[in-house]
């Protein structure tokens, strides 16, 4: 029984670590996919309609990407980009942008 609990705990922790996303992988993917419209760190959009992604909540960013891919959010450009992303890519991108300092609010 103790062995079963140890395996169950290990699997639960592994799932939690995976869900966090990999910041460095997100940085690399952002440079390939996102930087042209949102800026390298997500702070300098190239057009007013492109949102600042830096400092946004990680879970919000991940859900937004999944919604673009599923067609629940409507934007032709984002739908096209999101269609090429795996779930891991979305987690990684969300982790990267969430880890960046935002120009939207005062930084202490």
N, C-alpha and C positions, 0 to 999 in steps of 0.2 A: 504494500500500500504506500509506503514512504517513497519507493522508487517511482510509482505512478505520479505522486504529488510533485516530486522533483522534476520529472519530465514535463508535466503540465505547466509548472511555474516557468521553466526554461522556454517553453514554446510561447507562453504569454509574453514574456519579456522580449523575446525575439520579434514578435509581432509589433510590439510597441516601438522598438528601435527602428524597424522598417518604416513605420508610419511617419516618423519624424522627417524623413527626406534627407538627402545628402547635399549639404550646402555647396561643396566644391563641384559636384556633378551639376547642380543647378546653375552655378556660375558659368560653367562651360556651355551648357545648353542655352542659357540666356544670351550668351555672346553670339550663338548661331542663329537663334530664332527671334528673340525679343528686343534686343538692343536697338535695332533699326527704328522702331517706333516708340519705345519706352525709355531709351537710354541704357547704358551699360549696367548701372546700378538701379535702374527703375525710377530715377529722379528727374530725368530730363526728356519728357516726351517731345517728339518732333512736331506734334500738332495739338491744338487745344482739346480736341476730342479724345486724345489718348490719355488715359489716366496715369497718375503717378502710382507705381506699384510698391516702391520702397517703403518698408515699415508697416505695410498692410498685414492684417492677421493672416497667418499661414493657412488656417482652415478655410477662410473666405477665398483666398486665392486658388486653393486646390479645388474647391467647389465650383468656382467660376469657370475654371478650365474644363472641368468635367461637364458642366452645363453647356459650354460652347460646343464641345465635342458631341454631346447628345442632342444638340439643337434646342435646348431649353432656353438658351440666351441667343439673341439674334445679332450677329455681326459677321458679315461675309469673310472678312479678313481673319478674324479670330477663329471662326469655325474652321477655316482652311488650315490654320496653324495648329489648332488643337487636335484636328483629325490625325495629325502625324505623331502626336505625343502618346507615349505609353502612360499607364498609371504611375509608374515609378518616375518618369520624366516630370509629370505634374507635381508629384510630391517634392521632387528635387527643386523644381523651379519655385514652388511656393516657399520652400525652406530658404532658398537664396534671397528672394525679394523680401521676405519677412525679416531676415537678418540685417537688412540694410537700414541705415539711418534715413529718415524721411525729411524732406524739406517742408512737409505739410504742417508740422507742429514744432514747437520750441523744444530743443534738445538741452537737457541739463547736463 
